[in-house]
Amino acid sequence: MSVSSGMASFFRQGSWMVVATVGSGVFMSAVHVVAASMAKAEYGVFFTLLRVFLLMGIPALGLQTVFAQQAAAAHTETQDRELAQTTRSVLRVTFLVWLGMAAAAAASSQVLLRQLKIGNPIALWLTVGLGLSALWLPVLKGLLQGRQAFTGLGGVMILDGVGRFLAVAVIVLGLGGQAAGGLLGALVGQWLAILVAAWLTRHWWRGAGAPFLWRPWLRRVVPLTLGPGAVLVMCNADILMVQAVFPEQQTPYYMAGAMVGFALVQFATPLAAVMFPKLVRSRARAERSDAMQWTLISTFAMGALAAIGSTLLPELPLRVLYFRNPDFVQAAPLVPWFAWAMLMVTLANVLINNLLAAGRYRVVPWLALLAGAYVAALLGCRGYLAQLETAAAFGAVVRILTGFSALLFAMVAWFTWGCPRAASDHRSDELPALPRG
């Protein structure tokens, strides 16, 4: 493939992923337009439990990445058989993991209900139900991503957003549902996406299998889980802390600012999904690829434009998202901080994907350490923040997030360009060995 045709393919696929991600993000953001009709305390619970759902999917972050990597590198019939067996085995094991999560939620339900100020216990159990989809859908999306079936991948993403929005609109607006109703709508959207993704990938996971060795596979998936998982913790820990510490009538204003940052991430990340399998395949074939450079430049351009707009007109995204409840404009001072913090997180995510695609895993323990330090900083400040006026406390929390986001980007930039490679790292033009039967 020529350089020009390769770049044309990258930007064509990247453009579709931008359309799909933005389309999905628009509908998922529109969910919050509808959810703003809930009582303020119920909206805070709804927003928080959606973030709990994201955190329950931390193991699946590694699953999507490793399945994308393995599917992208599968050239032979033997590798295809290994991929099919791996998929079936992992789906079974993740179901058992989910059962463990459900048991843990049952054992600690009273603590969770009290700390997160959940009035209707059904909301908690719907979140637990979402946890299974959080573990299964990324496996199927990883297959689509790795096989570069971006049309199907984008369609699944759009379906998830559209299905969630329509279900939430019917339940909340039509039936007067609150947090539990919104979570039921999210569950409907997720399982529609799973069914379609399972159909699109059926030829890859229903085929004949080959013996599957767990130990080498786990050595491969653990760093691919811990790295993105650390980033996810940094993007969501503040929400849980705010919901637990501050009055339930005030927390939705922090959630509104965070929603703008989340929307920016949805807008700026799709090219990384296109980049990853291309890097894996090019390194498996010892080919040169400029995908990372183009992804970083494009992501920065889109993200910086959105962050500048959010800085100059911080009330605008809030008025668009929450036109049904103009009180949320009070969150405007938080919006620029969230926008720039999430831009740094998004750029860091591109570099992390590049490092993991190259098998350069030395960054992973440092990512986990940074995420742990961030959580410790939030917990350490709880007493001090509780003494502040609410608006000032919210500003302090988002500034902590911005500072650690800057540290995150600086760290992964150094591992990308400044850190000498150790012998334990794979060379950038080599793919880590796939587990063999």
MARLO-947078 format. One record per residue (C-alpha): x, y, z; residue in three letters; residue number from 1. Coordinates in steps of 0.05 Angstrom, whole numbers, m for minus. Layout:
N
<site px="X" py="Y" pz="Z" r="ALA" k="NUM"/>
...
//
This chain:
437
<site px="0" py="0" pz="0" r="MET" k="1"/>
<site px="29" py="68" pz="m19" r="SER" k="2"/>
<site px="38" py="124" pz="32" r="VAL" k="3"/>
<site px="m16" py="167" pz="m1" r="SER" k="4"/>
<site px="m67" py="111" pz="m3" r="SER" k="5"/>
<site px="m50" py="91" pz="68" r="GLY" k="6"/>
<site px="m61" py="162" pz="92" r="MET" k="7"/>
<site px="m125" py="167" pz="52" r="ALA" k="8"/>
<site px="m150" py="103" pz="85" r="SER" k="9"/>
<site px="m130" py="128" pz="154" r="PHE" k="10"/>
<site px="m167" py="194" pz="147" r="PHE" k="11"/>
<site px="m228" py="161" pz="114" r="ARG" k="12"/>
<site px="m234" py="112" pz="171" r="GLN" k="13"/>
<site px="m215" py="165" pz="222" r="GLY" k="14"/>
<site px="m269" py="212" pz="194" r="SER" k="15"/>
<site px="m321" py="157" pz="202" r="TRP" k="16"/>
<site px="m298" py="144" pz="273" r="MET" k="17"/>
<site px="m303" py="219" pz="287" r="VAL" k="18"/>
<site px="m374" py="219" pz="259" r="VAL" k="19"/>
<site px="m393" py="156" pz="298" r="ALA" k="20"/>
<site px="m361" py="179" pz="363" r="THR" k="21"/>
<site px="m389" py="249" pz="359" r="VAL" k="22"/>
<site px="m457" py="221" pz="339" r="GLY" k="23"/>
<site px="m456" py="172" pz="398" r="SER" k="24"/>
<site px="m430" py="227" pz="443" r="GLY" k="25"/>
<site px="m485" py="274" pz="421" r="VAL" k="26"/>
<site px="m539" py="224" pz="439" r="PHE" k="27"/>
<site px="m505" py="205" pz="504" r="MET" k="28"/>
<site px="m499" py="279" pz="521" r="SER" k="29"/>
<site px="m572" py="288" pz="502" r="ALA" k="30"/>
<site px="m587" py="236" pz="556" r="VAL" k="31"/>
<site px="m566" py="289" pz="606" r="HIS" k="32"/>
<site px="m611" py="340" pz="573" r="VAL" k="33"/>
<site px="m668" py="293" pz="589" r="VAL" k="34"/>
<site px="m641" py="273" pz="657" r="ALA" k="35"/>
<site px="m639" py="345" pz="678" r="ALA" k="36"/>
<site px="m715" py="338" pz="686" r="SER" k="37"/>
<site px="m702" py="293" pz="746" r="MET" k="38"/>
<site px="m700" py="322" pz="816" r="ALA" k="39"/>
<site px="m631" py="352" pz="827" r="LYS" k="40"/>
<site px="m611" py="300" pz="879" r="ALA" k="41"/>
<site px="m634" py="243" pz="833" r="GLU" k="42"/>
<site px="m594" py="272" pz="776" r="TYR" k="43"/>
<site px="m532" py="272" pz="820" r="GLY" k="44"/>
<site px="m543" py="199" pz="836" r="VAL" k="45"/>
<site px="m555" py="182" pz="763" r="PHE" k="46"/>
<site px="m491" py="217" pz="741" r="PHE" k="47"/>
<site px="m450" py="185" pz="796" r="THR" k="48"/>
<site px="m475" py="114" pz="782" r="LEU" k="49"/>
<site px="m458" py="122" pz="709" r="LEU" k="50"/>
<site px="m387" py="136" pz="731" r="ARG" k="51"/>
<site px="m389" py="75" pz="777" r="VAL" k="52"/>
<site px="m410" py="36" pz="715" r="PHE" k="53"/>
<site px="m349" py="62" pz="678" r="LEU" k="54"/>
<site px="m304" py="42" pz="735" r="LEU" k="55"/>
<site px="m334" py="m28" pz="736" r="MET" k="56"/>
<site px="m310" py="m33" pz="665" r="GLY" k="57"/>
<site px="m236" py="m23" pz="682" r="ILE" k="58"/>
<site px="m219" py="m97" pz="668" r="PRO" k="59"/>
<site px="m253" py="m89" pz="600" r="ALA" k="60"/>
<site px="m206" py="m32" pz="581" r="LEU" k="61"/>
<site px="m150" py="m82" pz="576" r="GLY" k="62"/>
<site px="m196" py="m131" pz="542" r="LEU" k="63"/>
<site px="m214" py="m85" pz="485" r="GLN" k="64"/>
<site px="m141" py="m67" pz="476" r="THR" k="65"/>
<site px="m115" py="m138" pz="477" r="VAL" k="66"/>
<site px="m169" py="m164" pz="431" r="PHE" k="67"/>
<site px="m157" py="m107" pz="383" r="ALA" k="68"/>
<site px="m83" py="m124" pz="385" r="GLN" k="69"/>
<site px="m93" py="m199" pz="377" r="GLN" k="70"/>
<site px="m145" py="m191" pz="322" r="ALA" k="71"/>
<site px="m101" py="m141" pz="285" r="ALA" k="72"/>
<site px="m41" py="m188" pz="286" r="ALA" k="73"/>
<site px="m79" py="m251" pz="266" r="ALA" k="74"/>
<site px="m55" py="m270" pz="196" r="HIS" k="75"/>
<site px="m60" py="m346" pz="196" r="THR" k="76"/>
<site px="m114" py="m399" pz="207" r="GLU" k="77"/>
<site px="m80" py="m420" pz="272" r="THR" k="78"/>
<site px="m82" py="m349" pz="298" r="GLN" k="79"/>
<site px="m155" py="m343" pz="278" r="ASP" k="80"/>
<site px="m171" py="m406" pz="317" r="ARG" k="81"/>
<site px="m134" py="m380" pz="378" r="GLU" k="82"/>
<site px="m173" py="m315" pz="373" r="LEU" k="83"/>
<site px="m240" py="m352" pz="372" r="ALA" k="84"/>
<site px="m221" py="m395" pz="432" r="GLN" k="85"/>
<site px="m194" py="m335" pz="470" r="THR" k="86"/>
<site px="m259" py="m297" pz="458" r="THR" k="87"/>
<site px="m304" py="m352" pz="484" r="ARG" k="88"/>
<site px="m260" py="m366" pz="544" r="SER" k="89"/>
<site px="m256" py="m293" pz="565" r="VAL" k="90"/>
<site px="m331" py="m283" pz="558" r="LEU" k="91"/>
<site px="m342" py="m341" pz="605" r="ARG" k="92"/>
<site px="m291" py="m318" pz="656" r="VAL" k="93"/>
<site px="m315" py="m246" pz="655" r="THR" k="94"/>
<site px="m385" py="m271" pz="671" r="PHE" k="95"/>
<site px="m356" py="m303" pz="734" r="LEU" k="96"/>
<site px="m320" py="m238" pz="750" r="VAL" k="97"/>
<site px="m386" py="m201" pz="744" r="TRP" k="98"/>
<site px="m419" py="m250" pz="791" r="LEU" k="99"/>
<site px="m364" py="m233" pz="841" r="GLY" k="100"/>
<site px="m378" py="m159" pz="832" r="MET" k="101"/>
<site px="m452" py="m171" pz="843" r="ALA" k="102"/>
<site px="m437" py="m210" pz="907" r="ALA" k="103"/>
<site px="m392" py="m153" pz="932" r="ALA" k="104"/>
<site px="m446" py="m102" pz="917" r="ALA" k="105"/>
<site px="m497" py="m143" pz="956" r="ALA" k="106"/>
<site px="m451" py="m149" pz="1015" r="ALA" k="107"/>
<site px="m436" py="m74" pz="1018" r="SER" k="108"/>
<site px="m503" py="m49" pz="992" r="SER" k="109"/>
<site px="m521" py="m9" pz="1055" r="GLN" k="110"/>
<site px="m454" py="27" pz="1055" r="VAL" k="111"/>
<site px="m460" py="43" pz="981" r="LEU" k="112"/>
<site px="m531" py="68" pz="988" r="LEU" k="113"/>
<site px="m512" py="113" pz="1045" r="ARG" k="114"/>
<site px="m446" py="140" pz="1018" r="GLN" k="115"/>
<site px="m472" py="154" pz="948" r="LEU" k="116"/>
<site px="m539" py="180" pz="974" r="LYS" k="117"/>
<site px="m579" py="131" pz="933" r="ILE" k="118"/>
<site px="m653" py="135" pz="952" r="GLY" k="119"/>
<site px="m679" py="78" pz="908" r="ASN" k="120"/>
<site px="m639" py="13" pz="916" r="PRO" k="121"/>
<site px="m663" py="m9" pz="847" r="ILE" k="122"/>
<site px="m615" py="42" pz="818" r="ALA" k="123"/>
<site px="m556" py="6" pz="850" r="LEU" k="124"/>
<site px="m578" py="m62" pz="822" r="TRP" k="125"/>
<site px="m587" py="m34" pz="752" r="LEU" k="126"/>
<site px="m516" py="m8" pz="757" r="THR" k="127"/>
<site px="m494" py="m78" pz="776" r="VAL" k="128"/>
<site px="m530" py="m103" pz="714" r="GLY" k="129"/>
<site px="m494" py="m52" pz="672" r="LEU" k="130"/>
<site px="m429" py="m81" pz="698" r="GLY" k="131"/>
<site px="m436" py="m144" pz="656" r="LEU" k="132"/>
<site px="m445" py="m104" pz="593" r="SER" k="133"/>
<site px="m383" py="m64" pz="613" r="ALA" k="134"/>
<site px="m343" py="m129" pz="612" r="LEU" k="135"/>
<site px="m373" py="m160" pz="549" r="TRP" k="136"/>
<site px="m382" py="m103" pz="500" r="LEU" k="137"/>
<site px="m308" py="m82" pz="498" r="PRO" k="138"/>
<site px="m288" py="m154" pz="479" r="VAL" k="139"/>
<site px="m333" py="m150" pz="418" r="LEU" k="140"/>
<site px="m312" py="m78" pz="402" r="LYS" k="141"/>
<site px="m240" py="m100" pz="407" r="GLY" k="142"/>
<site px="m252" py="m153" pz="353" r="LEU" k="143"/>
<site px="m284" py="m101" pz="307" r="LEU" k="144"/>
<site px="m228" py="m51" pz="321" r="GLN" k="145"/>
<site px="m172" py="m102" pz="310" r="GLY" k="146"/>
<site px="m202" py="m127" pz="245" r="ARG" k="147"/>
<site px="m208" py="m54" pz="224" r="GLN" k="148"/>
<site px="m283" py="m64" pz="215" r="ALA" k="149"/>
<site px="m294" py="9" pz="231" r="PHE" k="150"/>
<site px="m362" py="13" pz="197" r="THR" k="151"/>
<site px="m389" py="m39" pz="245" r="GLY" k="152"/>
<site px="m352" py="m9" pz="305" r="LEU" k="153"/>
<site px="m379" py="60" pz="291" r="GLY" k="154"/>
<site px="m449" py="32" pz="281" r="GLY" k="155"/>
<site px="m447" py="m3" pz="348" r="VAL" k="156"/>
<site px="m424" py="61" pz="382" r="MET" k="157"/>
<site px="m481" py="101" pz="350" r="ILE" k="158"/>
<site px="m532" py="48" pz="369" r="LEU" k="159"/>
<site px="m509" py="50" pz="441" r="ASP" k="160"/>
<site px="m519" py="125" pz="443" r="GLY" k="161"/>
<site px="m585" py="126" pz="405" r="VAL" k="162"/>
<site px="m614" py="67" pz="443" r="GLY" k="163"/>
<site px="m595" py="98" pz="510" r="ARG" k="164"/>
<site px="m624" py="165" pz="492" r="PHE" k="165"/>
<site px="m690" py="138" pz="467" r="LEU" k="166"/>
<site px="m699" py="92" pz="526" r="ALA" k="167"/>
<site px="m682" py="146" pz="577" r="VAL" k="168"/>
<site px="m728" py="196" pz="541" r="ALA" k="169"/>
<site px="m787" py="147" pz="544" r="VAL" k="170"/>
<site px="m775" py="127" pz="616" r="ILE" k="171"/>
<site px="m757" py="195" pz="645" r="VAL" k="172"/>
<site px="m801" py="242" pz="604" r="LEU" k="173"/>
<site px="m858" py="195" pz="588" r="GLY" k="174"/>
<site px="m862" py="156" pz="652" r="LEU" k="175"/>
<site px="m832" py="204" pz="703" r="GLY" k="176"/>
<site px="m772" py="160" pz="720" r="GLY" k="177"/>
<site px="m716" py="185" pz="763" r="GLN" k="178"/>
<site px="m645" py="158" pz="772" r="ALA" k="179"/>
<site px="m667" py="85" pz="769" r="ALA" k="180"/>
<site px="m706" py="98" pz="705" r="GLY" k="181"/>
<site px="m646" py="132" pz="673" r="GLY" k="182"/>
<site px="m602" py="73" pz="690" r="LEU" k="183"/>
<site px="m653" py="25" pz="660" r="LEU" k="184"/>
<site px="m649" py="65" pz="595" r="GLY" k="185"/>
<site px="m573" py="60" pz="596" r="ALA" k="186"/>
<site px="m580" py="m15" pz="606" r="LEU" k="187"/>
<site px="m626" py="m20" pz="545" r="VAL" k="188"/>
<site px="m577" py="18" pz="501" r="GLY" k="189"/>
<site px="m517" py="m24" pz="523" r="GLN" k="190"/>
<site px="m551" py="m91" pz="510" r="TRP" k="191"/>
<site px="m576" py="m69" pz="442" r="LEU" k="192"/>
<site px="m504" py="m53" pz="424" r="ALA" k="193"/>
<site px="m479" py="m120" pz="451" r="ILE" k="194"/>
<site px="m529" py="m159" pz="410" r="LEU" k="195"/>
<site px="m510" py="m123" pz="346" r="VAL" k="196"/>
<site px="m435" py="m129" pz="360" r="ALA" k="197"/>
<site px="m443" py="m203" pz="375" r="ALA" k="198"/>
<site px="m477" py="m212" pz="307" r="TRP" k="199"/>
<site px="m424" py="m173" pz="270" r="LEU" k="200"/>
<site px="m367" py="m212" pz="302" r="THR" k="201"/>
<site px="m399" py="m281" pz="301" r="ARG" k="202"/>
<site px="m352" py="m308" pz="248" r="HIS" k="203"/>
<site px="m291" py="m292" pz="291" r="TRP" k="204"/>
<site px="m314" py="m321" pz="357" r="TRP" k="205"/>
<site px="m358" py="m379" pz="335" r="ARG" k="206"/>
<site px="m305" py="m413" pz="292" r="GLY" k="207"/>
<site px="m262" py="m473" pz="310" r="ALA" k="208"/>
<site px="m218" py="m461" pz="370" r="GLY" k="209"/>
<site px="m147" py="m478" pz="389" r="ALA" k="210"/>
<site px="m117" py="m493" pz="458" r="PRO" k="211"/>
<site px="m115" py="m430" pz="501" r="PHE" k="212"/>
<site px="m62" py="m417" pz="554" r="LEU" k="213"/>
<site px="m85" py="m368" pz="607" r="TRP" k="214"/>
<site px="m17" py="m351" pz="639" r="ARG" k="215"/>
<site px="17" py="m319" pz="578" r="PRO" k="216"/>
<site px="m49" py="m285" pz="559" r="TRP" k="217"/>
<site px="m55" py="m254" pz="628" r="LEU" k="218"/>
<site px="17" py="m229" pz="625" r="ARG" k="219"/>
<site px="m6" py="m193" pz="562" r="ARG" k="220"/>
<site px="m72" py="m166" pz="587" r="VAL" k="221"/>
<site px="m53" py="m142" pz="656" r="VAL" k="222"/>
<site px="m11" py="m82" pz="634" r="PRO" k="223"/>
<site px="m63" py="m66" pz="581" r="LEU" k="224"/>
<site px="m114" py="m64" pz="637" r="THR" k="225"/>
<site px="m75" py="m25" pz="689" r="LEU" k="226"/>
<site px="m52" py="29" pz="641" r="GLY" k="227"/>
<site px="m119" py="52" pz="614" r="PRO" k="228"/>
<site px="m151" py="34" pz="681" r="GLY" k="229"/>
<site px="m108" py="84" pz="716" r="ALA" k="230"/>
<site px="m131" py="138" pz="668" r="VAL" k="231"/>
<site px="m203" py="119" pz="679" r="LEU" k="232"/>
<site px="m194" py="125" pz="754" r="VAL" k="233"/>
<site px="m166" py="195" pz="744" r="MET" k="234"/>
<site px="m226" py="215" pz="702" r="CYS" k="235"/>
<site px="m278" py="190" pz="752" r="ASN" k="236"/>
<site px="m252" py="190" pz="823" r="ALA" k="237"/>
<site px="m270" py="263" pz="834" r="ASP" k="238"/>
<site px="m344" py="249" pz="818" r="ILE" k="239"/>
<site px="m350" py="195" pz="871" r="LEU" k="240"/>
<site px="m314" py="238" pz="923" r="MET" k="241"/>
<site px="m358" py="299" pz="909" r="VAL" k="242"/>
<site px="m421" py="258" pz="913" r="GLN" k="243"/>
<site px="m399" py="228" pz="980" r="ALA" k="244"/>
<site px="m376" py="293" pz="1013" r="VAL" k="245"/>
<site px="m421" py="349" pz="990" r="PHE" k="246"/>
<site px="m496" py="362" pz="999" r="PRO" k="247"/>
<site px="m538" py="323" pz="949" r="GLU" k="248"/>
<site px="m572" py="387" pz="925" r="GLN" k="249"/>
<site px="m505" py="418" pz="907" r="GLN" k="250"/>
<site px="m467" py="360" pz="874" r="THR" k="251"/>
<site px="m505" py="364" pz="807" r="PRO" k="252"/>
<site px="m470" py="431" pz="793" r="TYR" k="253"/>
<site px="m403" py="396" pz="795" r="TYR" k="254"/>
<site px="m431" py="340" pz="751" r="MET" k="255"/>
<site px="m453" py="392" pz="700" r="ALA" k="256"/>
<site px="m382" py="418" pz="693" r="GLY" k="257"/>
<site px="m355" py="348" pz="689" r="ALA" k="258"/>
<site px="m405" py="332" pz="634" r="MET" k="259"/>
<site px="m374" py="385" pz="590" r="VAL" k="260"/>
<site px="m305" py="353" pz="600" r="GLY" k="261"/>
<site px="m334" py="284" pz="584" r="PHE" k="262"/>
<site px="m365" py="311" pz="520" r="ALA" k="263"/>
<site px="m297" py="339" pz="499" r="LEU" k="264"/>
<site px="m265" py="271" pz="509" r="VAL" k="265"/>
<site px="m319" py="239" pz="466" r="GLN" k="266"/>
<site px="m305" py="290" pz="412" r="PHE" k="267"/>
<site px="m229" py="284" pz="412" r="ALA" k="268"/>
<site px="m214" py="209" pz="422" r="THR" k="269"/>
<site px="m239" py="171" pz="361" r="PRO" k="270"/>
<site px="m175" py="174" pz="321" r="LEU" k="271"/>
<site px="m139" py="134" pz="375" r="ALA" k="272"/>
<site px="m186" py="76" pz="360" r="ALA" k="273"/>
<site px="m164" py="78" pz="287" r="VAL" k="274"/>
<site px="m90" py="87" pz="305" r="MET" k="275"/>
<site px="m82" py="26" pz="351" r="PHE" k="276"/>
<site px="m94" py="m32" pz="304" r="PRO" k="277"/>
<site px="m55" py="3" pz="248" r="LYS" k="278"/>
<site px="5" py="9" pz="294" r="LEU" k="279"/>
<site px="m1" py="m64" pz="316" r="VAL" k="280"/>
<site px="m7" py="m90" pz="245" r="ARG" k="281"/>
<site px="49" py="m46" pz="217" r="SER" k="282"/>
<site px="96" py="m69" pz="272" r="ARG" k="283"/>
<site px="76" py="m142" pz="262" r="ALA" k="284"/>
<site px="95" py="m133" pz="188" r="ARG" k="285"/>
<site px="157" py="m91" pz="203" r="ALA" k="286"/>
<site px="126" py="m32" pz="165" r="GLU" k="287"/>
<site px="133" py="42" pz="181" r="ARG" k="288"/>
<site px="71" py="79" pz="205" r="SER" k="289"/>
<site px="58" py="153" pz="217" r="ASP" k="290"/>
<site px="m9" py="138" pz="249" r="ALA" k="291"/>
<site px="12" py="161" pz="319" r="MET" k="292"/>
<site px="38" py="229" pz="294" r="GLN" k="293"/>
<site px="m24" py="243" pz="253" r="TRP" k="294"/>
<site px="m69" py="220" pz="310" r="THR" k="295"/>
<site px="m34" py="265" pz="361" r="LEU" k="296"/>
<site px="m36" py="326" pz="315" r="ILE" k="297"/>
<site px="m109" py="315" pz="296" r="SER" k="298"/>
<site px="m131" py="302" pz="368" r="THR" k="299"/>
<site px="m94" py="364" pz="393" r="PHE" k="300"/>
<site px="m125" py="407" pz="339" r="ALA" k="301"/>
<site px="m196" py="384" pz="353" r="MET" k="302"/>
<site px="m188" py="383" pz="429" r="GLY" k="303"/>
<site px="m153" py="451" pz="433" r="ALA" k="304"/>
<site px="m207" py="483" pz="391" r="LEU" k="305"/>
<site px="m261" py="455" pz="438" r="ALA" k="306"/>
<site px="m222" py="476" pz="500" r="ALA" k="307"/>
<site px="m210" py="547" pz="474" r="ILE" k="308"/>
<site px="m284" py="553" pz="459" r="GLY" k="309"/>
<site px="m302" py="528" pz="528" r="SER" k="310"/>
<site px="m255" py="579" pz="559" r="THR" k="311"/>
<site px="m281" py="638" pz="519" r="LEU" k="312"/>
<site px="m355" py="618" pz="525" r="LEU" k="313"/>
<site px="m360" py="573" pz="587" r="PRO" k="314"/>
<site px="m435" py="582" pz="594" r="GLU" k="315"/>
<site px="m450" py="561" pz="523" r="LEU" k="316"/>
<site px="m441" py="485" pz="530" r="PRO" k="317"/>
<site px="m481" py="487" pz="595" r="LEU" k="318"/>
<site px="m538" py="525" pz="562" r="ARG" k="319"/>
<site px="m539" py="474" pz="505" r="VAL" k="320"/>
<site px="m536" py="412" pz="550" r="LEU" k="321"/>
<site px="m581" py="437" pz="605" r="TYR" k="322"/>
<site px="m630" py="484" pz="570" r="PHE" k="323"/>
<site px="m686" py="449" pz="608" r="ARG" k="324"/>
<site px="m653" py="472" pz="673" r="ASN" k="325"/>
<site px="m616" py="538" pz="667" r="PRO" k="326"/>
<site px="m594" py="535" pz="740" r="ASP" k="327"/>
<site px="m535" py="492" pz="716" r="PHE" k="328"/>
<site px="m503" py="554" pz="686" r="VAL" k="329"/>
<site px="m476" py="564" pz="756" r="GLN" k="330"/>
<site px="m424" py="511" pz="738" r="ALA" k="331"/>
<site px="m392" py="557" pz="685" r="ALA" k="332"/>
<site px="m329" py="574" pz="727" r="PRO" k="333"/>
<site px="m312" py="499" pz="727" r="LEU" k="334"/>
<site px="m319" py="489" pz="652" r="VAL" k="335"/>
<site px="m250" py="517" pz="629" r="PRO" k="336"/>
<site px="m214" py="475" pz="681" r="TRP" k="337"/>
<site px="m250" py="412" pz="660" r="PHE" k="338"/>
<site px="m238" py="427" pz="586" r="ALA" k="339"/>
<site px="m163" py="435" pz="592" r="TRP" k="340"/>
<site px="m156" py="377" pz="641" r="ALA" k="341"/>
<site px="m192" py="330" pz="594" r="MET" k="342"/>
<site px="m152" py="355" pz="534" r="LEU" k="343"/>
<site px="m88" py="334" pz="570" r="MET" k="344"/>
<site px="m119" py="267" pz="589" r="VAL" k="345"/>
<site px="m141" py="256" pz="516" r="THR" k="346"/>
<site px="m71" py="271" pz="489" r="LEU" k="347"/>
<site px="m41" py="227" pz="542" r="ALA" k="348"/>
<site px="m88" py="171" pz="521" r="ASN" k="349"/>
<site px="m61" py="175" pz="449" r="VAL" k="350"/>
<site px="10" py="167" pz="474" r="LEU" k="351"/>
<site px="m10" py="111" pz="522" r="ILE" k="352"/>
<site px="m42" py="73" pz="464" r="ASN" k="353"/>
<site px="21" py="83" pz="424" r="ASN" k="354"/>
<site px="65" py="56" pz="480" r="LEU" k="355"/>
<site px="20" py="m4" pz="493" r="LEU" k="356"/>
<site px="15" py="m20" pz="419" r="ALA" k="357"/>
<site px="91" py="m23" pz="418" r="ALA" k="358"/>
<site px="93" py="m67" pz="479" r="GLY" k="359"/>
<site px="130" py="m13" pz="519" r="ARG" k="360"/>
<site px="99" py="m30" pz="586" r="TYR" k="361"/>
<site px="147" py="5" pz="633" r="ARG" k="362"/>
<site px="99" py="64" pz="636" r="VAL" k="363"/>
<site px="44" py="22" pz="668" r="VAL" k="364"/>
<site px="68" py="19" pz="741" r="PRO" k="365"/>
<site px="79" py="94" pz="739" r="TRP" k="366"/>
<site px="8" py="105" pz="713" r="LEU" k="367"/>
<site px="m19" py="64" pz="770" r="ALA" k="368"/>
<site px="24" py="102" pz="820" r="LEU" k="369"/>
<site px="m1" py="169" pz="793" r="LEU" k="370"/>
<site px="m73" py="147" pz="796" r="ALA" k="371"/>
<site px="m63" py="124" pz="868" r="GLY" k="372"/>
<site px="m31" py="190" pz="886" r="ALA" k="373"/>
<site px="m90" py="227" pz="856" r="TYR" k="374"/>
<site px="m140" py="187" pz="896" r="VAL" k="375"/>
<site px="m98" py="197" pz="958" r="ALA" k="376"/>
<site px="m97" py="273" pz="945" r="ALA" k="377"/>
<site px="m172" py="275" pz="939" r="LEU" k="378"/>
<site px="m183" py="234" pz="1002" r="LEU" k="379"/>
<site px="m131" py="275" pz="1040" r="GLY" k="380"/>
<site px="m167" py="340" pz="1022" r="CYS" k="381"/>
<site px="m236" py="316" pz="1042" r="ARG" k="382"/>
<site px="m236" py="349" pz="1110" r="GLY" k="383"/>
<site px="m208" py="415" pz="1083" r="TYR" k="384"/>
<site px="m257" py="416" pz="1024" r="LEU" k="385"/>
<site px="m317" py="403" pz="1070" r="ALA" k="386"/>
<site px="m301" py="468" pz="1107" r="GLN" k="387"/>
<site px="m302" py="511" pz="1045" r="LEU" k="388"/>
<site px="m361" py="544" pz="1012" r="GLU" k="389"/>
<site px="m387" py="495" pz="960" r="THR" k="390"/>
<site px="m368" py="534" pz="898" r="ALA" k="391"/>
<site px="m297" py="545" pz="924" r="ALA" k="392"/>
<site px="m291" py="472" pz="942" r="ALA" k="393"/>
<site px="m314" py="450" pz="873" r="PHE" k="394"/>
<site px="m262" py="496" pz="843" r="GLY" k="395"/>
<site px="m208" py="466" pz="887" r="ALA" k="396"/>
<site px="m227" py="395" pz="866" r="VAL" k="397"/>
<site px="m225" py="410" pz="791" r="VAL" k="398"/>
<site px="m158" py="446" pz="799" r="ARG" k="399"/>
<site px="m130" py="383" pz="832" r="ILE" k="400"/>
<site px="m156" py="344" pz="773" r="LEU" k="401"/>
<site px="m123" py="392" pz="724" r="THR" k="402"/>
<site px="m56" py="389" pz="760" r="GLY" k="403"/>
<site px="m55" py="313" pz="759" r="PHE" k="404"/>
<site px="m77" py="313" pz="686" r="SER" k="405"/>
<site px="m17" py="356" pz="669" r="ALA" k="406"/>
<site px="28" py="307" pz="708" r="LEU" k="407"/>
<site px="m3" py="250" pz="669" r="LEU" k="408"/>
<site px="12" py="281" pz="602" r="PHE" k="409"/>
<site px="83" py="299" pz="622" r="ALA" k="410"/>
<site px="96" py="229" pz="647" r="MET" k="411"/>
<site px="72" py="193" pz="584" r="VAL" k="412"/>
<site px="107" py="244" pz="539" r="ALA" k="413"/>
<site px="173" py="229" pz="575" r="TRP" k="414"/>
<site px="162" py="154" pz="566" r="PHE" k="415"/>
<site px="146" py="166" pz="493" r="THR" k="416"/>
<site px="204" py="212" pz="473" r="TRP" k="417"/>
<site px="252" py="220" pz="531" r="GLY" k="418"/>
<site px="257" py="152" pz="566" r="CYS" k="419"/>
<site px="312" py="106" pz="540" r="PRO" k="420"/>
<site px="283" py="38" pz="523" r="ARG" k="421"/>
<site px="302" py="m20" pz="568" r="ALA" k="422"/>
<site px="315" py="m90" pz="544" r="ALA" k="423"/>
<site px="249" py="m111" pz="577" r="SER" k="424"/>
<site px="211" py="m65" pz="530" r="ASP" k="425"/>
<site px="193" py="m92" pz="461" r="HIS" k="426"/>
<site px="223" py="m54" pz="404" r="ARG" k="427"/>
<site px="174" py="m7" pz="372" r="SER" k="428"/>
<site px="174" py="m47" pz="309" r="ASP" k="429"/>
<site px="158" py="m113" pz="343" r="GLU" k="430"/>
<site px="92" py="m141" pz="367" r="LEU" k="431"/>
<site px="93" py="m178" pz="434" r="PRO" k="432"/>
<site px="85" py="m252" pz="423" r="ALA" k="433"/>
<site px="15" py="m278" pz="421" r="LEU" k="434"/>
<site px="m2" py="m336" pz="468" r="PRO" k="435"/>
<site px="5" py="m403" pz="433" r="ARG" k="436"/>
<site px="m30" py="m468" pz="444" r="GLY" k="437"/>
//
